[in-house]
């Protein structure tokens, strides 16, 4: 096993000031508005509303695809970098719609922390719970932001109790709201006694809850209510513990209103103070430390046509160690070929720009004309593969029906490129029949159809496949898989990486196969590019 390289002090210093995080939320919890206000606080945009801007400002938006404009949803992951008070934040905005959860799962492999946004009136919703479980699997520390406190909602104690009971996660309020709904006046900072008032960036320092200065800002019965509730919260709720937060068993809870730009600055301060910088990452050969001098990173997303005028194709690389410099060449471990990095891109809310250098924790875009896939590791040194970029068995399988047979070659190219991006999963049946596409949610098929027509000029439609379930196969006995494939050739295919997969017409058929071939594991999840299935 390869030994880690000695630390580079400059790399270590740059890594220490990086915070890479994602925002996870159920649709309509206010994630896009919070993203916008975080960028505003960080100086990445000048005017609120630019995240949703259209026309000439299209590139300022985190949602750039036409179908997103038409349906008002986010289906692609955006990366936005900004710096505030010496800390570099890499914000990875993720799709909120559950049909695009696979893209979100992959994005969560590239972050070191997550902000969980809850609607104060609705609390924990289904998609929030699913995304939280992915974070838990990866021990990702979570900061909670209870949004829409300026509207009528549930009691804060009720929300904290729901977090603890539903997610089995200790909830530690680091702030306490002063009022709620139309009566919201601000928050009391529990960790650093002070008041933060609505519609003001002013922080009013206090000696504690008994400070008489509270009455000057919170008159009448509200001051007594604040003291009573904040004391109860301090006594009944978990005390903030940084070690527990970093291990993923405790979440600090902030309160605010993204729409009114209240509580956002407090949240950003918490991210800078508590969220971890890049941490060591497991690879198949060894653990890779961020302060190592040799560059390494992995591709967690590929996006085509971010700028339709240039028909570009960008691979998003999360840097795990070393320093990236413009013009360097990196080794693509899967293929062994050299990848030139002539113009690595940083993404800002309002634009993109060429990065002269980048450091662990940063996410950069690498222009590519194909050949790079999700899950690929790029390195300056070791031949190692980072672990943890998953593929999930699709829930819906469809045959692709081509309206014009003369476009078959274009269709094959388009499907290959879109499968590289992770838009859909692509399967080629061993019997030579039409390709099968697999998706987690049916809305992905609408995106696929739209992009085939708009970007490739290939009108296509889909028809039901005879199968309901797909599984990857793993076995110590390679002959067992060959025997299974020979006996079930009509229900076999190869995925985009050339791995054999089995299709089943029902879950009963899958269970029957497991009984008949106990030496084969039929897997609903696998790691990318030959890594051990999960």
C-alpha positions in Angstrom: 0.0 0.0 0.0 1.3 3.4 -0.9 2.4 5.7 1.9 1.0 9.3 2.1 3.2 12.1 1.0 4.6 14.6 3.4 2.5 17.8 4.0 3.0 20.9 2.0 2.5 23.9 4.4 1.0 26.2 1.7 -1.5 23.5 0.6 -2.4 22.9 4.2 -3.0 26.6 4.8 -5.2 27.0 1.7 -7.2 23.9 2.5 -7.8 25.1 6.1 -9.7 28.1 4.8 -12.0 26.2 2.5 -15.6 25.3 3.3 -17.4 23.1 0.8 -21.1 22.6 1.5 -24.4 21.6 -0.1 -27.9 22.8 0.7 -30.5 20.0 1.1 -34.2 20.6 1.4 -37.6 19.5 0.3 -39.0 21.4 -2.7 -40.4 24.9 -1.7 -38.6 25.0 1.6 -36.7 28.1 0.3 -33.4 26.6 -0.8 -33.1 28.8 -3.9 -33.8 32.0 -1.9 -31.3 31.0 0.7 -28.7 30.3 -1.9 -29.3 33.7 -3.4 -28.9 35.5 -0.1 -25.8 33.5 0.9 -24.2 34.7 -2.4 -25.4 38.2 -1.7 -23.7 38.1 1.7 -20.5 36.8 0.2 -20.4 39.5 -2.5 -20.9 37.0 -5.4 -23.9 38.9 -6.6 -24.9 42.5 -6.2 -28.7 42.4 -6.5 -31.2 39.9 -5.1 -33.0 38.1 -7.8 -30.0 37.3 -9.9 -30.1 33.6 -9.1 -33.4 33.6 -11.0 -32.5 36.1 -13.6 -33.3 35.4 -17.3 -32.3 36.8 -20.7 -28.8 38.4 -20.7 -28.3 37.4 -17.1 -28.9 33.7 -17.7 -25.5 32.6 -16.6 -26.1 34.2 -13.2 -28.7 31.6 -12.4 -28.2 28.3 -10.7 -31.0 26.9 -12.8 -30.0 27.2 -16.4 -31.8 24.6 -18.4 -34.9 25.4 -20.5 -37.0 22.8 -18.8 -36.1 24.3 -15.4 -37.4 27.7 -16.6 -40.6 26.2 -17.9 -41.4 24.1 -14.8 -39.8 26.3 -12.1 -37.7 23.5 -10.7 -34.0 22.8 -10.2 -32.8 19.6 -12.0 -29.1 20.3 -12.2 -26.4 20.9 -9.7 -24.6 24.2 -9.7 -21.3 25.2 -8.1 -20.8 28.7 -6.8 -17.6 30.0 -5.2 -17.3 33.1 -3.0 -15.0 34.5 -0.3 -15.9 36.3 2.9 -13.6 37.3 5.7 -10.8 35.2 4.5 -12.9 32.0 4.1 -13.5 30.5 0.7 -17.0 28.9 0.4 -17.8 26.4 -2.3 -21.6 26.2 -2.4 -23.0 23.2 -4.3 -26.7 23.8 -5.0 -28.6 20.6 -5.6 -31.9 19.6 -7.2 -34.8 19.7 -4.8 -37.1 17.6 -6.8 -36.9 13.9 -5.8 -36.9 12.7 -9.4 -33.3 14.1 -9.6 -32.1 12.7 -6.3 -29.3 10.7 -7.9 -27.6 13.9 -8.9 -27.9 15.2 -5.4 -26.5 11.9 -3.9 -23.4 12.3 -6.1 -23.0 15.9 -5.2 -23.0 15.0 -1.5 -19.9 12.9 -2.1 -18.1 16.2 -3.0 -18.9 18.2 0.1 -17.7 18.4 3.7 -20.9 19.7 5.3 -24.5 20.3 4.5 -27.1 22.9 5.4 -30.5 21.3 5.9 -33.3 23.8 5.3 -36.7 23.3 7.0 -39.9 25.1 6.4 -41.0 26.4 9.9 -44.6 25.4 9.2 -43.9 22.0 7.7 -40.8 20.7 9.5 -39.2 17.6 8.1 -40.6 16.4 4.8 -40.0 13.3 2.8 -37.2 14.5 0.5 -35.5 16.1 3.5 -35.5 12.8 5.3 -34.1 10.9 2.2 -31.2 13.4 1.8 -30.4 13.4 5.4 -30.0 9.6 5.3 -27.4 10.0 2.5 -25.6 12.5 4.7 -25.7 10.1 7.6 -24.2 7.3 5.5 -21.3 9.5 4.7 -21.0 11.1 8.2 -21.5 14.6 6.7 -22.0 17.2 9.4 -25.3 19.0 9.1 -26.3 22.6 10.1 -30.0 23.2 10.3 -31.6 26.4 9.1 -35.3 26.8 10.1 -36.6 29.1 7.3 -39.8 31.2 7.0 -39.9 32.2 10.6 -41.6 35.4 9.5 -44.7 33.3 8.7 -47.0 31.5 11.0 -45.4 28.1 11.8 -44.9 25.4 14.3 -43.5 25.9 17.8 -39.7 25.9 17.7 -39.6 23.3 20.5 -41.9 21.1 18.4 -39.5 21.4 15.5 -36.5 20.5 17.6 -38.3 17.5 19.0 -39.2 16.4 15.5 -35.5 16.6 14.4 -34.4 14.5 17.3 -37.2 11.8 17.0 -37.4 11.6 13.2 -33.7 11.8 12.4 -32.2 10.5 15.6 -30.0 13.6 15.6 -29.4 15.7 18.6 -30.7 19.3 18.0 -28.8 22.1 19.6 -30.3 25.6 19.1 -27.5 28.1 18.8 -30.0 30.9 18.5 -33.6 31.4 19.7 -36.3 33.3 17.8 -37.7 36.4 19.4 -41.4 36.0 18.3 -42.6 34.3 15.2 -44.7 35.1 12.2 -45.8 38.8 12.0 -44.4 39.1 15.5 -40.9 38.1 14.6 -38.4 40.6 16.0 -35.1 38.8 15.8 -33.0 36.1 17.4 -31.0 35.7 20.6 -27.6 34.2 20.0 -27.1 31.5 22.6 -23.5 30.7 22.0 -22.3 34.4 21.9 -25.0 36.3 23.9 -26.3 39.0 21.6 -29.4 40.1 19.8 -29.8 40.1 16.0 -32.8 42.1 14.9 -35.0 41.7 11.8 -34.2 44.1 9.0 -30.9 45.0 10.5 -27.3 43.7 10.2 -26.6 45.1 13.7 -25.4 42.6 16.4 -26.2 43.9 19.9 -23.8 42.3 22.4 -25.2 41.3 25.8 -23.9 39.9 29.0 -26.5 37.2 29.0 -30.3 36.8 29.3 -30.4 38.9 32.4 -29.0 41.9 30.5 -31.4 44.9 30.9 -30.5 46.0 27.4 -32.9 43.3 26.1 -35.9 45.5 27.2 -34.6 48.3 25.0 -34.9 46.1 21.9 -37.6 43.6 23.0 -40.1 45.6 25.0 -43.0 44.4 27.2 -43.9 40.7 27.6 -41.7 39.7 24.6 -38.6 40.1 26.8 -40.0 37.9 29.5 -41.1 35.3 26.9 -37.6 35.3 25.3 -35.9 34.7 28.6 -38.2 31.9 29.6 -38.0 30.1 26.3 -34.2 30.6 25.8 -33.5 29.3 29.3 -35.7 26.3 28.7 -34.0 25.7 25.4 -30.6 25.9 27.1 -31.6 23.5 29.8 -33.7 21.0 27.8 -31.9 20.8 24.5 -28.4 19.5 23.8 -25.5 21.8 24.4 -23.5 22.5 21.2 -20.6 20.1 21.0 -18.2 20.6 18.1 -16.9 17.0 18.2 -20.5 15.6 18.0 -21.3 17.9 15.1 -18.2 16.9 13.1 -19.0 13.2 13.6 -22.6 13.8 12.4 -24.6 13.1 15.6 -25.6 16.7 16.5 -26.9 19.6 14.4 -26.7 23.3 15.4 -30.0 24.9 14.7 -30.4 28.5 13.3 -33.6 30.4 12.8 -34.4 33.0 10.2 -36.1 34.1 7.0 -34.2 33.8 3.7 -36.8 36.0 1.9 -36.2 38.8 4.4 -32.5 38.2 4.5 -32.7 37.5 8.2 -30.5 34.9 9.9 -28.5 34.3 6.7 -25.4 36.2 8.0 -25.6 34.3 11.3 -25.7 31.0 9.3 -22.7 32.0 7.2 -20.8 32.8 10.3 -21.7 29.4 11.6 -20.5 27.7 8.5 -17.1 29.5 8.7 -16.7 28.7 12.4 -18.0 25.1 12.6 -18.1 23.5 9.2 -14.9 21.4 8.6 -12.3 22.2 6.0 -11.4 19.4 3.6 -10.7 16.1 5.4 -8.8 13.0 4.5 -10.5 10.9 1.8 -10.5 7.1 1.4 -9.2 5.7 -1.8 -8.7 2.1 -2.9 -5.0 2.3 -2.3 -4.8 4.5 0.9 -6.2 7.5 2.7 -5.4 10.7 0.9 -4.8 13.8 3.1 -5.6 17.3 1.7 -2.2 18.8 2.6 -0.3 16.4 0.4 1.7 18.2 -2.4 0.5 16.1 -5.3 -2.9 16.9 -6.8 -5.8 14.4 -6.7 -9.5 14.8 -7.2 -12.6 13.1 -8.5 -15.3 14.0 -11.0 -18.8 14.0 -9.4 -20.7 15.7 -12.2 -20.6 16.5 -15.9 -22.7 19.2 -17.5 -23.1 20.0 -21.2 -24.3 23.2 -22.7 -24.1 25.4 -19.5 -23.5 28.2 -22.1 -25.6 27.2 -25.1 -23.7 29.6 -27.4 -20.5 27.5 -27.0 -22.1 24.0 -26.6 -19.5 23.4 -23.9 -19.0 20.3 -21.8 -17.6 20.6 -18.3 -16.5 18.0 -15.8 -16.8 19.1 -12.2 -13.7 18.1 -10.3 -13.6 18.1 -6.5 -9.9 18.6 -5.5 -8.9 16.4 -2.6 -5.2 17.1 -2.3 -2.4 19.3 -3.7 -2.5 22.4 -5.8 -4.1 22.7 -9.2 -2.4 25.0 -11.7 -3.6 26.2 -15.0 -1.9 24.3 -17.8 -1.0 21.2 -15.9 -1.7 17.7 -17.1 -3.4 15.1 -15.0 -3.6 11.3 -15.2 -7.1 9.8 -15.7 -6.7 6.7 -13.6 -9.5 4.7 -15.3 -7.9 5.0 -18.8 -4.3 5.9 -18.0 -4.5 8.9 -20.5 -3.3 12.4 -19.8 -5.9 15.1 -19.4 -4.8 18.7 -20.1 -6.2 21.3 -17.7 -5.6 24.4 -19.9 -8.4 26.6 -18.5 -9.9 25.3 -15.2 -13.0 27.2 -14.3 -14.3 28.7 -11.1 -18.0 29.3 -11.0 -19.6 32.4 -9.6 -23.2 33.4 -9.5 -22.7 36.0 -12.1 -20.1 34.4 -14.3 -17.3 31.9 -14.6 -13.6 32.7 -14.8 -10.4 30.8 -15.5 -8.7 29.7 -12.3 -5.0 30.3 -12.1 -4.8 27.9 -9.2 -7.1 25.9 -6.9 -6.8 24.0 -3.7 -8.3 21.1 -1.7 -12.0 21.7 -1.1 -12.4 23.7 -4.3 -14.5 22.5 -7.2 -13.3 23.4 -10.7 -14.7 22.9 -14.1 -12.6 21.1 -16.7 -13.6 21.5 -20.4 -13.8 18.1 -22.1 -14.9 16.8 -25.4 -15.8 13.4 -24.0 -13.9 10.5 -22.3 -14.3 11.8 -18.8 -17.0 10.1 -16.7 -18.6 10.6 -13.3 -16.5 8.9 -10.7 -13.2 9.3 -12.6 -10.2 10.1 -10.5 -7.6 12.5 -11.8 -4.2 12.6 -10.2 -0.8 14.2 -10.5 0.8 11.2 -8.7 -0.6 7.9 -7.5 -2.8 5.6 -9.5 -5.7 5.5 -7.0 -9.5 5.6 -7.1 -11.5 7.6 -4.7 -14.4 5.7 -3.3 -18.0 6.7 -2.8 -19.5 8.0 -6.1 -22.5 5.7 -6.4 -24.9 4.5 -9.0 -28.4 3.5 -7.9 -30.6 0.9 -9.6 -33.2 2.8 -11.6 -36.8 2.7 -10.6 -38.1 3.0 -14.2 -36.8 1.3 -17.3 -37.8 2.3 -20.8 -36.9 1.4 -24.4 -35.8 4.2 -26.6 -37.9 4.5 -29.7 -36.3 6.5 -32.6 -38.8 8.4 -34.8 -36.3 8.5 -37.7 -34.1 5.4 -38.2 -31.6 7.4 -40.1 -30.6 9.1 -36.9 -29.5 5.9 -35.1 -25.9 6.9 -35.1 -26.6 10.3 -33.7 -28.9 8.7 -31.0 -26.1 6.4 -29.9 -23.6 9.3 -29.6 -26.2 11.4 -27.7 -27.1 8.6 -25.3 -23.4 7.9 -24.6 -22.8 11.6 -23.8 -25.9 12.0 -21.7 -25.0 8.8 -19.8 -21.5 10.2 -19.2 -23.3 13.2 -17.5 -25.5 11.0 -15.4 -28.7 12.4 -17.0 -29.9 8.8 -17.3 -28.4 5.3 -17.0 -27.8 3.5 -20.2 -28.1 -0.3 -20.8 -27.4 -2.2 -24.0 -29.2 -5.5 -24.0 -26.9 -8.5 -24.8 -29.4 -9.7 -27.5 -28.7 -6.6 -29.5 -32.2 -5.0 -29.1 -32.8 -1.2 -28.7 -31.0 0.5 -25.8 -32.7 0.7 -22.4 -32.6 3.9 -20.3 -33.1 3.8 -16.6 -34.2 6.7 -14.4 -34.9 7.3 -10.7 -37.9 9.6 -11.5 -40.0 10.0 -14.6 -39.3 13.7 -14.9 -35.8 12.6 -15.9 -37.3 11.2 -19.1 -38.8 14.6 -19.9 -35.3 16.1 -19.5 -33.8 13.4 -21.7 -36.4 13.9 -24.4 -36.0 17.7 -24.3 -32.2 17.5 -24.5 -32.1 14.9 -27.3 -34.3 17.2 -29.5 -32.8 20.6 -28.5 -29.1 19.7 -28.3 -28.7 16.8 -30.7 -31.6 17.2 -33.1 -32.8 13.7 -32.4 -36.6 13.4 -31.8 -37.2 10.2 -29.7 -39.8 8.8 -27.5 -40.0 5.9 -25.0 -42.0 2.8 -24.5 -42.4 0.5 -21.6 -39.8 -2.2 -21.1 -40.9 -5.6 -19.9 -38.8 -5.3 -16.7 -39.4 -3.5 -13.4 -36.1 -4.1 -11.6 -32.4 -4.0 -12.5 -29.5 -5.3 -10.4 -25.7 -5.4 -10.7 -24.0 -8.7 -10.0 -21.0 -9.5 -7.9 -19.5 -12.9 -7.0 -16.3 -14.5 -6.0 -17.2 -17.2 -8.5 -17.0 -15.5 -11.9 -18.3 -18.7 -13.5 -21.5 -18.3 -11.6 -22.3 -15.0 -13.3 -21.4 -16.5 -16.7 -23.8 -19.4 -16.0 -26.6 -17.0 -14.9 -26.0 -14.8 -18.0 -26.2 -17.9 -20.3 -29.4 -19.0 -18.8 -31.0 -15.5 -18.9 -29.6 -13.9 -22.0 -32.9 -12.2 -22.9 -32.8 -10.4 -19.6 -29.2 -9.3 -19.6 -27.5 -6.1 -20.6 -24.3 -4.1 -20.1 -24.3 -0.8 -18.4 -22.3 2.3 -19.5 -19.1 0.9 -17.9 -19.4 -2.5 -19.5 -20.6 -4.2 -16.4 -23.2 -6.9 -16.8 -26.6 -6.3 -15.2 -29.7 -8.5 -14.8 -33.3 -7.3 -15.5 -36.3 -8.8 -13.7 -40.0 -8.7 -14.6 -40.9 -8.6 -10.9 -39.5 -8.5 -7.5 -40.5 -12.2 -7.1 -38.3 -13.1 -10.0 -35.4 -11.3 -8.4 -35.9 -13.2 -5.1 -36.1 -16.4 -7.1 -32.8 -15.7 -8.8 -31.2 -15.0 -5.4 -32.4 -18.4 -4.2 -31.2 -20.3 -7.3 -27.8 -18.5 -7.4 -26.9 -17.9 -3.8 -23.2 -17.3 -4.7 -24.2 -14.2 -6.6 -25.0 -10.9 -4.9 -27.6 -8.9 -6.8 -26.8 -5.3 -5.9 -29.1 -2.1 -6.0 -26.0 0.2 -5.6 -22.5 0.1 -7.0 -19.5 2.3 -6.9 -18.3 3.8 -10.2 -15.7 2.3 -12.4 -14.8 -1.0 -10.9 -14.8 -0.1 -7.2 -16.3 -2.6 -4.8 -20.1 -2.4 -4.9 -21.9 -0.9 -1.9 
